[in-house]
Amino acid sequence: MQVKIINSSQHSLPTYETEASAGVDLRANLTEAIVLKPFERTLVKTGIFLEIPKGFEGQVRPRSGLALKKGITVLNSPGTVDADYRGEVGVILINLSNEDFVIENGERIAQLVFAKVEQAEWVRVEELTNTERGAGGFGSTGIK
């Protein structure tokens, strides 16, 4: 799969850090650092614009190291970059820790994973097929 990219930041193109990496790191593209206070959220721009092929999406996901060590995560995880979106990729970060977190220019703030997607064709019916589970959800399978 090829993805067209415009990189208006001063950072290199996103890269896969290892041969088997599923995602590429997204970097903050800032003119000045952002102080993210506890339980505060902000939109962080990346300086990249993508043309993702139809039938695919870009999933913006948290970086596990930031989540574990600093309590920083992607609020709408995973965020979706649709194939027809042409604006700048932004990342909604939230600080779930009790300490301020400083986001510096060039900091790796999230990862982007590409996934194949399909659009559903709705079939209107009067009832659905019965299953053993039925309408049980939210822990009904034994998770308490």
C-alpha positions as CSV (number, residue, x, y, z in Angstrom):
1,M,0.0,0.0,0.0
2,Q,1.3,3.5,-0.8
3,V,0.3,6.6,1.1
4,K,0.9,10.0,-0.3
5,I,2.3,12.5,2.3
6,I,3.0,16.2,2.6
7,N,5.4,16.9,5.4
8,S,5.2,20.6,6.4
9,S,7.2,20.0,9.7
10,Q,10.9,20.2,10.1
11,H,10.9,16.5,11.2
12,S,11.7,13.5,9.0
13,L,8.9,11.4,7.6
14,P,7.3,8.9,10.0
15,T,9.2,5.6,10.0
16,Y,8.8,2.1,11.2
17,E,11.2,1.7,14.1
18,T,11.7,-2.0,13.6
19,E,11.2,-4.5,10.8
20,A,8.0,-5.8,12.3
21,S,6.5,-2.6,13.7
22,A,2.8,-2.2,13.1
23,G,2.8,1.6,13.4
24,V,4.9,4.6,12.7
25,D,5.5,7.3,15.4
26,L,3.8,10.7,15.0
27,R,5.8,13.7,16.2
28,A,4.6,17.0,17.6
29,N,5.1,19.9,15.3
30,L,5.2,22.9,17.6
31,T,6.5,26.4,17.6
32,E,6.6,26.3,21.4
33,A,6.3,23.6,24.0
34,I,2.8,22.7,25.4
35,V,2.4,22.1,29.2
36,L,-0.4,19.6,29.6
37,K,-1.7,19.8,33.1
38,P,-3.2,16.8,35.0
39,F,-6.5,15.7,33.4
40,E,-6.2,18.4,30.7
41,R,-6.5,17.5,27.0
42,T,-5.2,19.3,23.9
43,L,-4.9,18.9,20.1
44,V,-1.3,18.4,19.0
45,K,-0.5,19.1,15.3
46,T,1.9,16.9,13.5
47,G,2.6,18.9,10.3
48,I,1.7,15.9,8.1
49,F,-1.1,15.6,5.5
50,L,-2.0,12.2,4.1
51,E,-3.7,10.7,1.1
52,I,-4.7,7.3,2.3
53,P,-6.1,4.9,-0.3
54,K,-9.8,4.2,-0.3
55,G,-10.6,1.0,1.7
56,F,-8.0,1.9,4.4
57,E,-7.9,4.1,7.4
58,G,-5.1,5.5,9.6
59,Q,-5.6,4.6,13.3
60,V,-4.0,7.1,15.8
61,R,-3.1,5.1,18.9
62,P,-1.3,5.9,22.1
63,R,2.4,5.1,22.5
64,S,2.7,2.5,25.2
65,G,5.8,4.0,26.8
66,L,4.1,7.4,27.3
67,A,1.0,5.8,28.6
68,L,2.8,3.6,31.2
69,K,5.6,6.0,32.3
70,K,3.8,9.4,32.0
71,G,0.0,8.7,31.9
72,I,-0.3,10.3,28.5
73,T,-2.8,8.7,26.1
74,V,-4.8,9.4,23.0
75,L,-8.3,10.5,24.2
76,N,-10.3,9.2,21.3
77,S,-8.3,6.0,20.9
78,P,-8.0,4.9,18.3
79,G,-8.6,8.1,16.4
80,T,-9.4,7.6,12.7
81,V,-7.9,9.4,9.7
82,D,-10.4,8.7,6.9
83,A,-9.2,8.0,3.4
84,D,-10.9,11.2,2.1
85,Y,-9.5,13.5,4.8
86,R,-6.9,15.9,3.5
87,G,-6.2,18.2,6.5
88,E,-3.3,18.1,8.9
89,V,-3.2,15.0,11.1
90,G,-3.7,16.1,14.7
91,V,-3.6,14.0,17.9
92,I,-5.9,14.6,20.9
93,L,-3.7,13.9,24.0
94,I,-4.9,13.7,27.6
95,N,-2.8,13.7,30.7
96,L,-4.2,11.1,33.1
97,S,-1.3,11.6,35.6
98,N,-1.1,13.9,38.6
99,E,1.9,15.8,37.2
100,D,2.3,18.3,34.4
101,F,3.7,16.9,31.1
102,V,5.6,19.1,28.7
103,I,5.2,18.3,25.0
104,E,8.3,19.4,23.1
105,N,8.6,20.0,19.4
106,G,9.6,16.7,17.7
107,E,8.4,14.5,20.6
108,R,6.9,11.2,19.6
109,I,3.3,11.6,20.8
110,A,1.4,8.7,19.2
111,Q,1.6,6.0,16.6
112,L,-0.3,5.6,13.3
113,V,-1.4,2.2,12.2
114,F,-3.0,1.6,8.8
115,A,-5.9,-0.8,8.6
116,K,-8.2,-2.1,5.9
117,V,-11.8,-1.1,6.3
118,E,-15.1,-1.9,4.6
119,Q,-18.3,0.1,4.5
120,A,-21.5,-1.8,5.5
121,E,-24.5,-2.1,3.3
122,W,-27.6,-1.9,5.5
123,V,-30.2,-4.6,5.1
124,R,-33.4,-3.5,6.9
125,V,-35.2,-6.4,8.7
126,E,-37.9,-6.8,11.3
127,E,-35.9,-9.2,13.5
128,L,-32.4,-10.5,14.0
129,T,-31.3,-14.1,14.2
130,N,-31.3,-15.5,17.7
131,T,-28.1,-16.5,19.4
132,E,-27.2,-18.1,22.7
133,R,-25.9,-14.8,24.0
134,G,-28.8,-12.7,22.7
135,A,-28.8,-9.2,24.0
136,G,-26.4,-9.9,26.9
137,G,-23.5,-7.5,27.1
138,F,-21.3,-5.5,29.4
139,G,-20.0,-8.4,31.4
140,S,-22.7,-10.9,30.6
141,T,-20.2,-13.5,29.5
142,G,-18.7,-13.9,32.9
143,I,-16.4,-10.9,33.3
144,K,-17.3,-9.1,36.5
